[in-house]
Amino acid sequence: MLVRSGTVATRGATIAFAVRGATAGIPVLLIAPGGMRSSIGMWRAQPWDAWSRLGDEDFTVVAMDQRNAGDSSGPVDAAAGWDAFAEDQIAVLDHLGIGRCLLIGQCIGPSYIFRLLRHSPERFSGALMLQPIGVAEHTTEAGGWEGTNAASTRDWFGAWAQEMCSAGRATDAELQRLHGAMFESGTEKFVFSASREEVSAVQTPLLVTAGHGRKDIYHPAEVAREVARLAPNSELLERWRDGDFSEAVAARFIAFLRRHAPPPETRWASLEP
């Protein structure tokens, strides 16, 4: 089984990645949960550890630490916002010689994916979106919140920002601007990286799973439901984690990925030595 790691230099950033699984298999890019700390190690604590599970199948699994998470570093680029991260992700795929691939993202991952689907839709044949973040009013979960959850991003962004400031990697002003660019843009406040109109225009097949069955202010179940209602080629799985997780859920994920795998001739533009 292929297992290796490395870094890619792009736009002044150094992005850490790892690859495991089949040599020249079905390529899948993973975008981990963890908010601004999205990194490879975050998969280990999830009900479905895509990094470990898919590596035992005929997939070539690519995982990465996002800019300024894990072992990746780079400028805090408020002007580019979500686009800076999309360019990092594309740079990893290009470095590995991957043409078309599948996407899996959890938590903040679906928001990164929506920007990738705007940036380079031709590169992706399907996406598994696990408990997307976004803005919603409380719906059916016990212990609801008043109004919307729009301010909740400051909780997990703020903890990461404090670490960045303490390490001298960014100023408070730079981080405030980055938060504004990524999470306070008026026209894109649905899943932060894309508006409802943009989600409606996505033609890529999606499998979307909802957040926790209990109150989940960071991953509201209604965000997943609305993504599935808006995106024309989508399906929704409401209950999939905690006590609801089973091998049948994992099998559904794998079946979706196989069904939407890119044609073999489009997967690998070139193979790095």
Secondary structure, 3 states (H helix, E strand, C coil): CEEEEEEEEECCEEEEEEEEECCCCEEEEEECCCHHHCCHHHHHHCCCCHHHHHCCCCEEEEEECCCCCCCCECCCCCCCCHHHHHHHHHHHHHHCCECCEEEEEECCHHHHHHHHHHHCHHHEEEEEEECCCCCCECCCCCCCCCCECHHHHHHHHHHHHHHHHHCCCCCHHHHHHHHHHHHCCHHHCCCCCCCHHHHHCCCCCEEEECCCCCCCCCCCHHHHHHHHHHCCCEEEECCCCHHHCCHHHHHHHHHHHHHCCCCHHHHECCCCC
